[in-house]
């Protein structure tokens, strides 16, 4: 889980408006709402927070908004997320302040919103939130450790001493690698770019141009001796380098599609380019109109830019224009209503009686009706249609549903040196990324027996770039709390991502299966899946020795279903075998199939007749 602060936006209508806007946003389409130190329901929360904020009028921004998000592979319950929110509030020292916690599930992953009043409702003291990013990260790591949830990657490294989480600054190599990524144009997209992509469905420009073309462009720009060489190098690829605000950007000539020049690499930003080539000089004898209508340029780029891509870009630009028109009209209506309210206030000259209250109520009702009528006649532009995104998937090298991993995809497609296998899979975040990007792998490179398993259990087993099979380890909620890796060629386990504390079990097969087979480890699970043509049986790999958490999960999975145990009796696991027999007294033992592989590297573990 990750926690971050949502920055405050300037609000011209006072402190109550800032509380009201945030609470209305987080509570309008809520799943679960929890109020603390507040009376009534969430409709009254903003008013009460505003009254408390007036105890300390020097505080300009009393609203503190934070969000706790979970990956799409994790499904914690609403109660667990609410408890995590209370824990975060307590660690911030704000448990006696007014706050609202709301669970959302309107994105690919479940997340929690918290709106906190920094002004104490009794004393009027202001809450100190210095270094809140580090405090939020520390409490997230502590919650993950105590709840048995997978540990996400953050700003700091994490070590645990005697059950207490300690944050350690990243080493210098980490920051040097970030500098190298920025120099290679692999910096992550900012909030504005991600927001534009969500609204229009159009990805960033640097993803629409192939990595090979970007490599050629960088080579040409490095060889440029003046600004005309820069313009010529980019024009060969249908691009233009131009000034934009305090910097520069690279723009497609035939469509209104641009990106910051520094996204190509830190050496190609305006400051660094001017330092090397002198003050910026526009392209000689060029203008936007002549470039867009030049028949020579259009014919030269005809083979590079496909017609569907131009159509998609045009649709995105048109949708942006409609959204701007909608916002402008709504803003004009709001200004008109504000003017009428001021005029009425001046006419009443501050009188307070029944007539003035009635006139104000009538005006509010008229404004509400006018706004609803305007919204009915001018509905908000709808997001891009699915067919538009489907056409874009064929043109962009990464699928739209994987855009949240765009930075990982760029590194995979670039010429960046991959990490050595000894350094792979040291944290849960990297393996979760490999799990999510599995649809982009070529499974035909695997042996036939493993291809059968990957096709039969796509939700439980996936492949990565190194020829490994990743098996998800799940909790009682179905969340993926870890991954186990299996090298297909060497037939051995690779480093797991989760320090084993008995967290999670491996499941292969339908969750509503009538028959369950319990095996010892992932090698046995893969052997059972490879030698059995029956995919309607649920295979459970528990791991030895058994832990109390594993016993709880196993009992919850098996319940009253027909169960067979396929674990060979060993003296080292005698105690676990006895506990397993007590846990599943109705279970029987599966016999070894004659066709099952019996070599030392690929073996099915089954009981002997004298198994207790």
Secondary structure, DSSP 8 states (H G I E B T S, - for coil): -EEEEE-----TT-HHHHHHHHHHHHHHT-SEEEEES--S-GGGHHHHHHHHHGGGTT-S--EEEEEEE--TT----HHHHHHHHHHHHHHTT-TTS-EEEEEE-SSSS-EEEEEEESB-TTT--B---TTHHHHHHHHHHHHHHHHT------SSEEEEETTEEEEE---HHHHHHHHHHHHTT-----HHHHHHHHHH----HHHHS-HHHHHHHHHHHHH--SHHHHHHHHHTTTEEEEEETTEEEEEESSSS-EEEGGGG-GGGSHHHHHHHH-S----TT--HHHHHH-HHHHHHHTTTS-HHHHHHHHHHHHHHHHHHHHHHHHHHHHHHHHHHHHHHHHHHTT--SHHHHHHHHHHHHHHHHHHHHHHHHS-------HHHHHHHHHHSSS-GGGGGGHHHHHHHHS------GGGSS-SHHHHHHHHHGGGGS-GGGS-HHHHHHHHH-TTTEEE-TTSEEEEEEE-TTS-EEEEEEEETTTTEEE--SS--SS--EEEES-TT-SEEEEESSHHHHHHHHHH---TTSEEEE--SS--HHHHHHHHHHHTTSEEEEE----GGGHHHHHHHHHHTTT-EE----TTS-BSSSSB-----TT--
